[in-house]
């Protein structure tokens, strides 16, 4: 299941598409103007704290 979330940081061009890959982990793809510029796998227990790893 894929959900599109509004921008958390930066300008309105940032979009975070979070895709659940397993029970314990979630893979988040960071897109800028439709291009994937970053990918991070994080424990779902800390979905927001790990956002600092993205190049905002």
FILUM-209187 format. One record per atom (N, C-alpha, C, O, CB): chain; residue number from 1; atom name; x, y, z negated; residue in three letters. Coordinates in nm, 3 decimals, decimal comma. Each point is the difference from the previous one (the first is absolute). Glycine has a CB too. Layout:
N
{r "A" NUM "CA" {X Y Z} "ALA"}
...
***
This chain:
56
{r "A" 1 "N" {0,084 -0,119 0,000} "UNK"}
{r "A" 1 "CA" {-0,084 0,119 0,000} "UNK"}
{r "A" 1 "C" {0,088 0,124 0,000} "UNK"}
{r "A" 1 "O" {0,092 0,013 -0,080} "UNK"}
{r "A" 1 "CB" {-0,275 -0,136 -0,042} "UNK"}
{r "A" 2 "N" {0,153 0,214 0,212} "UNK"}
{r "A" 2 "CA" {0,082 0,120 0,013} "UNK"}
{r "A" 2 "C" {-0,084 0,123 -0,033} "UNK"}
{r "A" 2 "O" {-0,114 0,013 0,045} "UNK"}
{r "A" 2 "CB" {0,256 -0,124 0,131} "UNK"}
{r "A" 3 "N" {-0,085 0,200 -0,255} "UNK"}
{r "A" 3 "CA" {-0,071 0,122 -0,035} "UNK"}
{r "A" 3 "C" {0,087 0,121 0,033} "UNK"}
{r "A" 3 "O" {0,121 -0,003 -0,021} "UNK"}
{r "A" 3 "CB" {-0,247 -0,117 -0,162} "UNK"}
{r "A" 4 "N" {0,064 0,224 0,234} "UNK"}
{r "A" 4 "CA" {0,072 0,122 0,033} "UNK"}
{r "A" 4 "C" {-0,027 0,103 -0,110} "UNK"}
{r "A" 4 "O" {-0,116 0,033 -0,028} "UNK"}
{r "A" 4 "CB" {0,102 -0,080 0,279} "UNK"}
{r "A" 5 "N" {0,120 0,095 -0,312} "UNK"}
{r "A" 5 "CA" {-0,014 0,094 -0,111} "UNK"}
{r "A" 5 "C" {0,038 0,140 0,044} "UNK"}
{r "A" 5 "O" {0,080 0,016 0,092} "UNK"}
{r "A" 5 "CB" {-0,032 -0,200 -0,255} "UNK"}
{r "A" 6 "N" {-0,104 0,286 0,098} "UNK"}
{r "A" 6 "CA" {0,038 0,138 0,032} "UNK"}
{r "A" 6 "C" {0,143 0,027 -0,042} "UNK"}
{r "A" 6 "O" {0,054 -0,075 -0,082} "UNK"}
{r "A" 6 "CB" {-0,293 0,147 0,057} "UNK"}
{r "A" 7 "N" {0,302 0,031 0,076} "UNK"}
{r "A" 7 "CA" {0,138 0,032 -0,035} "UNK"}
{r "A" 7 "C" {0,014 0,026 -0,149} "UNK"}
{r "A" 7 "O" {-0,083 0,069 -0,060} "UNK"}
{r "A" 7 "CB" {0,117 0,027 0,289} "UNK"}
{r "A" 8 "N" {0,070 -0,151 -0,289} "UNK"}
{r "A" 8 "CA" {0,024 0,020 -0,142} "UNK"}
{r "A" 8 "C" {0,098 0,115 -0,020} "UNK"}
{r "A" 8 "O" {-0,016 0,082 -0,091} "UNK"}
{r "A" 8 "CB" {-0,027 -0,326 0,047} "UNK"}
{r "A" 9 "N" {0,144 0,250 0,130} "UNK"}
{r "A" 9 "CA" {0,099 0,107 -0,008} "UNK"}
{r "A" 9 "C" {0,019 0,060 0,139} "UNK"}
{r "A" 9 "O" {-0,037 -0,060 0,100} "UNK"}
{r "A" 9 "CB" {0,153 -0,053 -0,296} "UNK"}
{r "A" 10 "N" {-0,057 0,232 0,201} "UNK"}
{r "A" 10 "CA" {0,038 0,059 0,128} "UNK"}
{r "A" 10 "C" {-0,120 0,052 0,077} "UNK"}
{r "A" 10 "O" {-0,106 0,027 -0,057} "UNK"}
{r "A" 10 "CB" {0,300 -0,179 0,064} "UNK"}
{r "A" 11 "N" {-0,176 0,164 0,123} "UNK"}
{r "A" 11 "CA" {-0,102 0,058 0,086} "UNK"}
{r "A" 11 "C" {-0,106 -0,103 0,036} "UNK"}
{r "A" 11 "O" {0,011 -0,117 -0,036} "UNK"}
{r "A" 11 "CB" {0,157 0,278 0,126} "UNK"}
{r "A" 12 "N" {-0,270 -0,117 -0,017} "UNK"}
{r "A" 12 "CA" {-0,107 -0,089 0,040} "UNK"}
{r "A" 12 "C" {0,040 -0,101 0,104} "UNK"}
{r "A" 12 "O" {-0,079 -0,087 0,036} "UNK"}
{r "A" 12 "CB" {-0,074 0,268 -0,089} "UNK"}
{r "A" 13 "N" {0,277 -0,171 0,103} "UNK"}
{r "A" 13 "CA" {0,045 -0,093 0,103} "UNK"}
{r "A" 13 "C" {0,034 -0,136 -0,058} "UNK"}
{r "A" 13 "O" {0,006 -0,100 0,072} "UNK"}
{r "A" 13 "CB" {0,079 0,293 0,059} "UNK"}
{r "A" 14 "N" {-0,061 -0,197 -0,263} "UNK"}
{r "A" 14 "CA" {0,039 -0,127 -0,063} "UNK"}
{r "A" 14 "C" {-0,123 -0,088 -0,019} "UNK"}
{r "A" 14 "O" {-0,105 0,048 -0,043} "UNK"}
{r "A" 14 "CB" {0,298 0,065 -0,073} "UNK"}
{r "A" 15 "N" {-0,179 -0,240 0,148} "UNK"}
{r "A" 15 "CA" {-0,106 -0,096 -0,026} "UNK"}
{r "A" 15 "C" {0,063 -0,125 -0,059} "UNK"}
{r "A" 15 "O" {0,106 -0,045 0,045} "UNK"}
{r "A" 15 "CB" {-0,248 0,136 0,144} "UNK"}
{r "A" 16 "N" {0,079 -0,145 -0,289} "UNK"}
{r "A" 16 "CA" {0,049 -0,123 -0,061} "UNK"}
{r "A" 16 "C" {-0,101 -0,111 0,028} "UNK"}
{r "A" 16 "O" {-0,116 0,009 -0,041} "UNK"}
{r "A" 16 "CB" {0,241 0,120 -0,140} "UNK"}
{r "A" 17 "N" {-0,080 -0,233 0,250} "UNK"}
{r "A" 17 "CA" {-0,087 -0,114 0,025} "UNK"}
{r "A" 17 "C" {0,046 -0,114 -0,091} "UNK"}
{r "A" 17 "O" {0,110 -0,054 0,018} "UNK"}
{r "A" 17 "CB" {-0,153 0,125 0,224} "UNK"}
{r "A" 18 "N" {-0,040 -0,106 -0,337} "UNK"}
{r "A" 18 "CA" {0,036 -0,104 -0,096} "UNK"}
{r "A" 18 "C" {-0,065 -0,131 0,041} "UNK"}
{r "A" 18 "O" {-0,122 -0,008 0,017} "UNK"}
{r "A" 18 "CB" {0,146 0,178 -0,202} "UNK"}
{r "A" 19 "N" {0,056 -0,273 0,199} "UNK"}
{r "A" 19 "CA" {-0,051 -0,130 0,041} "UNK"}
{r "A" 19 "C" {0,038 -0,104 -0,105} "UNK"}
{r "A" 19 "O" {0,117 -0,017 -0,032} "UNK"}
{r "A" 19 "CB" {-0,101 0,081 0,278} "UNK"}
{r "A" 20 "N" {-0,115 -0,132 -0,297} "UNK"}
{r "A" 20 "CA" {0,025 -0,100 -0,103} "UNK"}
{r "A" 20 "C" {0,054 -0,126 0,065} "UNK"}
{r "A" 20 "O" {-0,067 -0,060 0,085} "UNK"}
{r "A" 20 "CB" {-0,116 0,155 -0,232} "UNK"}
{r "A" 21 "N" {0,304 -0,137 0,109} "UNK"}
{r "A" 21 "CA" {0,062 -0,116 0,063} "UNK"}
{r "A" 21 "C" {-0,007 -0,123 -0,089} "UNK"}
{r "A" 21 "O" {0,013 -0,112 0,050} "UNK"}
{r "A" 21 "CB" {0,139 0,266 0,072} "UNK"}
{r "A" 22 "N" {-0,174 -0,137 -0,252} "UNK"}
{r "A" 22 "CA" {-0,011 -0,114 -0,091} "UNK"}
{r "A" 22 "C" {-0,067 0,046 -0,129} "UNK"}
{r "A" 22 "O" {-0,037 0,117 -0,012} "UNK"}
{r "A" 22 "CB" {0,242 -0,226 0,113} "UNK"}
{r "A" 23 "N" {-0,220 0,018 -0,196} "UNK"}
{r "A" 23 "CA" {-0,065 0,037 -0,125} "UNK"}
{r "A" 23 "C" {0,085 0,097 -0,080} "UNK"}
{r "A" 23 "O" {-0,052 0,089 -0,067} "UNK"}
{r "A" 23 "CB" {-0,064 -0,309 0,064} "UNK"}
{r "A" 24 "N" {0,248 0,203 0,008} "UNK"}
{r "A" 24 "CA" {0,088 0,073 -0,090} "UNK"}
{r "A" 24 "C" {0,071 0,117 0,068} "UNK"}
{r "A" 24 "O" {0,052 0,088 -0,068} "UNK"}
{r "A" 24 "CB" {-0,022 -0,297 -0,058} "UNK"}
{r "A" 25 "N" {-0,027 0,210 0,259} "UNK"}
{r "A" 25 "CA" {0,074 0,104 0,069} "UNK"}
{r "A" 25 "C" {-0,086 0,066 0,106} "UNK"}
{r "A" 25 "O" {-0,094 -0,059 0,053} "UNK"}
{r "A" 25 "CB" {0,307 -0,064 -0,096} "UNK"}
{r "A" 26 "N" {-0,178 0,246 0,074} "UNK"}
{r "A" 26 "CA" {-0,071 0,072 0,105} "UNK"}
{r "A" 26 "C" {0,104 0,072 0,084} "UNK"}
{r "A" 26 "O" {0,094 0,060 -0,052} "UNK"}
{r "A" 26 "CB" {-0,302 -0,031 -0,091} "UNK"}
{r "A" 27 "N" {0,189 -0,035 0,274} "UNK"}
{r "A" 27 "CA" {0,093 0,065 0,092} "UNK"}
{r "A" 27 "C" {-0,062 0,130 0,047} "UNK"}
{r "A" 27 "O" {-0,113 0,001 0,049} "UNK"}
{r "A" 27 "CB" {0,210 -0,223 0,025} "UNK"}
{r "A" 28 "N" {-0,026 0,331 -0,089} "UNK"}
{r "A" 28 "CA" {-0,051 0,131 0,038} "UNK"}
{r "A" 28 "C" {0,079 0,053 0,118} "UNK"}
{r "A" 28 "O" {0,123 0,005 -0,004} "UNK"}
{r "A" 28 "CB" {-0,196 0,040 -0,233} "UNK"}
{r "A" 29 "N" {0,004 -0,006 0,341} "UNK"}
{r "A" 29 "CA" {0,064 0,055 0,119} "UNK"}
{r "A" 29 "C" {-0,022 0,150 0,002} "UNK"}
{r "A" 29 "O" {-0,112 0,048 -0,015} "UNK"}
{r "A" 29 "CB" {0,080 -0,264 0,142} "UNK"}
{r "A" 30 "N" {0,139 0,290 -0,107} "UNK"}
{r "A" 30 "CA" {-0,010 0,146 0,003} "UNK"}
{r "A" 30 "C" {0,010 0,047 0,144} "UNK"}
{r "A" 30 "O" {0,096 -0,033 0,071} "UNK"}
{r "A" 30 "CB" {0,005 0,051 -0,302} "UNK"}
{r "A" 31 "N" {-0,200 0,058 0,276} "UNK"}
{r "A" 31 "CA" {-0,004 0,047 0,138} "UNK"}
{r "A" 31 "C" {0,008 0,152 0,005} "UNK"}
{r "A" 31 "O" {-0,059 0,069 -0,083} "UNK"}
{r "A" 31 "CB" {-0,076 -0,269 0,147} "UNK"}
{r "A" 32 "N" {0,208 0,251 0,033} "UNK"}
{r "A" 32 "CA" {0,006 0,143 0,025} "UNK"}
{r "A" 32 "C" {-0,029 0,020 0,148} "UNK"}
{r "A" 32 "O" {0,077 -0,042 0,086} "UNK"}
{r "A" 32 "CB" {0,091 0,083 -0,274} "UNK"}
{r "A" 33 "N" {-0,280 0,025 0,217} "UNK"}
{r "A" 33 "CA" {-0,042 0,023 0,139} "UNK"}
{r "A" 33 "C" {-0,013 -0,133 0,074} "UNK"}
{r "A" 33 "O" {0,034 -0,008 0,119} "UNK"}
{r "A" 33 "CB" {0,077 0,233 -0,121} "UNK"}
{r "A" 34 "N" {-0,159 -0,328 -0,067} "UNK"}
{r "A" 34 "CA" {-0,025 -0,127 0,066} "UNK"}
{r "A" 34 "C" {0,121 -0,091 0,010} "UNK"}
{r "A" 34 "O" {-0,011 -0,111 0,051} "UNK"}
{r "A" 34 "CB" {-0,162 0,227 0,075} "UNK"}
{r "A" 35 "N" {0,289 -0,070 -0,174} "UNK"}
{r "A" 35 "CA" {0,120 -0,083 0,008} "UNK"}
{r "A" 35 "C" {0,033 -0,053 -0,140} "UNK"}
{r "A" 35 "O" {-0,006 0,074 -0,098} "UNK"}
{r "A" 35 "CB" {0,093 0,059 0,296} "UNK"}
{r "A" 36 "N" {-0,052 -0,262 -0,205} "UNK"}
{r "A" 36 "CA" {0,037 -0,056 -0,129} "UNK"}
{r "A" 36 "C" {0,142 0,044 -0,034} "UNK"}
{r "A" 36 "O" {0,094 -0,027 0,075} "UNK"}
{r "A" 36 "CB" {-0,247 -0,173 -0,040} "UNK"}
{r "A" 37 "N" {0,168 0,268 -0,148} "UNK"}
{r "A" 37 "CA" {0,130 0,052 -0,039} "UNK"}
{r "A" 37 "C" {0,050 -0,064 -0,129} "UNK"}
{r "A" 37 "O" {0,114 0,023 -0,040} "UNK"}
{r "A" 37 "CB" {-0,170 0,193 0,153} "UNK"}
{r "A" 38 "N" {-0,028 -0,296 -0,178} "UNK"}
{r "A" 38 "CA" {0,046 -0,062 -0,124} "UNK"}
{r "A" 38 "C" {-0,089 -0,116 -0,040} "UNK"}
{r "A" 38 "O" {-0,121 0,002 0,025} "UNK"}
{r "A" 38 "CB" {0,215 0,215 -0,096} "UNK"}
{r "A" 39 "N" {-0,035 -0,317 0,010} "UNK"}
{r "A" 39 "CA" {-0,076 -0,116 -0,048} "UNK"}
{r "A" 39 "C" {0,052 -0,036 -0,138} "UNK"}
{r "A" 39 "O" {0,121 -0,002 -0,023} "UNK"}
{r "A" 39 "CB" {-0,161 -0,083 0,259} "UNK"}
{r "A" 40 "N" {-0,051 0,057 -0,327} "UNK"}
{r "A" 40 "CA" {0,043 -0,034 -0,135} "UNK"}
{r "A" 40 "C" {-0,091 -0,108 -0,057} "UNK"}
{r "A" 40 "O" {-0,122 0,006 0,015} "UNK"}
{r "A" 40 "CB" {0,214 0,227 -0,049} "UNK"}
{r "A" 41 "N" {-0,032 -0,330 -0,032} "UNK"}
{r "A" 41 "CA" {-0,076 -0,103 -0,068} "UNK"}
{r "A" 41 "C" {0,008 0,028 -0,150} "UNK"}
{r "A" 41 "O" {0,109 0,016 -0,054} "UNK"}
{r "A" 41 "CB" {-0,065 -0,188 0,238} "UNK"}
{r "A" 42 "N" {-0,159 0,177 -0,248} "UNK"}
{r "A" 42 "CA" {-0,002 0,037 -0,141} "UNK"}
{r "A" 42 "C" {-0,098 -0,087 -0,077} "UNK"}
{r "A" 42 "O" {-0,097 -0,049 0,057} "UNK"}
{r "A" 42 "CB" {0,159 0,285 0,003} "UNK"}
{r "A" 43 "N" {-0,038 -0,257 -0,189} "UNK"}
{r "A" 43 "CA" {-0,099 -0,069 -0,083} "UNK"}
{r "A" 43 "C" {-0,127 0,085 -0,009} "UNK"}
{r "A" 43 "O" {0,007 0,122 -0,015} "UNK"}
{r "A" 43 "CB" {0,177 -0,236 -0,118} "UNK"}
{r "A" 44 "N" {-0,299 0,049 0,142} "UNK"}
{r "A" 44 "CA" {-0,126 0,075 -0,002} "UNK"}
{r "A" 44 "C" {-0,026 0,061 -0,137} "UNK"}
{r "A" 44 "O" {-0,088 0,085 -0,014} "UNK"}
{r "A" 44 "CB" {-0,003 -0,238 0,189} "UNK"}
{r "A" 45 "N" {0,168 0,112 -0,275} "UNK"}
{r "A" 45 "CA" {-0,019 0,059 -0,132} "UNK"}
{r "A" 45 "C" {0,047 0,145 -0,004} "UNK"}
{r "A" 45 "O" {-0,047 0,079 -0,082} "UNK"}
{r "A" 45 "CB" {0,073 -0,306 -0,021} "UNK"}
{r "A" 46 "N" {0,068 0,262 0,192} "UNK"}
{r "A" 46 "CA" {0,053 0,136 0,004} "UNK"}
{r "A" 46 "C" {-0,012 0,056 0,141} "UNK"}
{r "A" 46 "O" {0,102 0,028 0,064} "UNK"}
{r "A" 46 "CB" {0,058 -0,082 -0,252} "UNK"}
{r "A" 47 "N" {-0,284 0,072 0,238} "UNK"}
{r "A" 47 "CA" {-0,018 0,043 0,139} "UNK"}
{r "A" 47 "C" {0,040 0,144 0,025} "UNK"}
{r "A" 47 "O" {0,034 0,036 0,113} "UNK"}
{r "A" 47 "CB" {-0,218 -0,199 -0,098} "UNK"}
{r "A" 48 "N" {0,182 0,249 -0,118} "UNK"}
{r "A" 48 "CA" {0,026 0,141 0,023} "UNK"}
{r "A" 48 "C" {0,142 0,039 -0,035} "UNK"}
{r "A" 48 "O" {0,059 0,086 0,065} "UNK"}
{r "A" 48 "CB" {-0,298 -0,040 -0,110} "UNK"}
{r "A" 49 "N" {0,295 -0,109 -0,058} "UNK"}
{r "A" 49 "CA" {0,134 0,039 -0,044} "UNK"}
{r "A" 49 "C" {0,103 -0,026 0,110} "UNK"}
{r "A" 49 "O" {0,098 0,074 0,012} "UNK"}
{r "A" 49 "CB" {-0,163 -0,124 -0,248} "UNK"}
{r "A" 50 "N" {0,043 -0,055 0,314} "UNK"}
{r "A" 50 "CA" {0,097 -0,035 0,103} "UNK"}
{r "A" 50 "C" {-0,011 0,090 0,123} "UNK"}
{r "A" 50 "O" {0,085 -0,007 0,089} "UNK"}
{r "A" 50 "CB" {-0,092 -0,227 -0,172} "UNK"}
{r "A" 51 "N" {-0,097 0,317 0,088} "UNK"}
{r "A" 51 "CA" {-0,014 0,091 0,114} "UNK"}
{r "A" 51 "C" {0,118 0,095 0,010} "UNK"}
{r "A" 51 "O" {0,028 0,054 0,107} "UNK"}
{r "A" 51 "CB" {-0,276 -0,071 -0,127} "UNK"}
{r "A" 52 "N" {0,318 0,040 -0,092} "UNK"}
{r "A" 52 "CA" {0,113 0,090 0,001} "UNK"}
{r "A" 52 "C" {0,112 -0,053 0,088} "UNK"}
{r "A" 52 "O" {0,093 0,073 0,035} "UNK"}
{r "A" 52 "CB" {-0,153 0,003 -0,265} "UNK"}
{r "A" 53 "N" {0,053 -0,205 0,267} "UNK"}
{r "A" 53 "CA" {0,101 -0,058 0,086} "UNK"}
{r "A" 53 "C" {-0,014 0,042 0,145} "UNK"}
{r "A" 53 "O" {0,089 -0,023 0,081} "UNK"}
{r "A" 53 "CB" {-0,079 -0,167 -0,235} "UNK"}
{r "A" 54 "N" {-0,122 0,252 0,188} "UNK"}
{r "A" 54 "CA" {-0,022 0,043 0,138} "UNK"}
{r "A" 54 "C" {0,066 0,134 0,026} "UNK"}
{r "A" 54 "O" {0,007 0,084 -0,090} "UNK"}
{r "A" 54 "CB" {-0,222 -0,210 0,094} "UNK"}
{r "A" 55 "N" {0,263 0,149 0,116} "UNK"}
{r "A" 55 "CA" {0,067 0,127 0,034} "UNK"}
{r "A" 55 "C" {-0,098 0,114 0,018} "UNK"}
{r "A" 55 "O" {-0,013 0,051 0,111} "UNK"}
{r "A" 55 "CB" {0,192 -0,182 -0,003} "UNK"}
{r "A" 56 "N" {-0,247 0,174 -0,214} "UNK"}
{r "A" 56 "CA" {-0,087 0,116 0,008} "UNK"}
{r "A" 56 "C" {0,088 0,125 -0,005} "UNK"}
{r "A" 56 "O" {-0,052 0,111 0,005} "UNK"}
{r "A" 56 "CB" {-0,141 -0,235 -0,115} "UNK"}
***
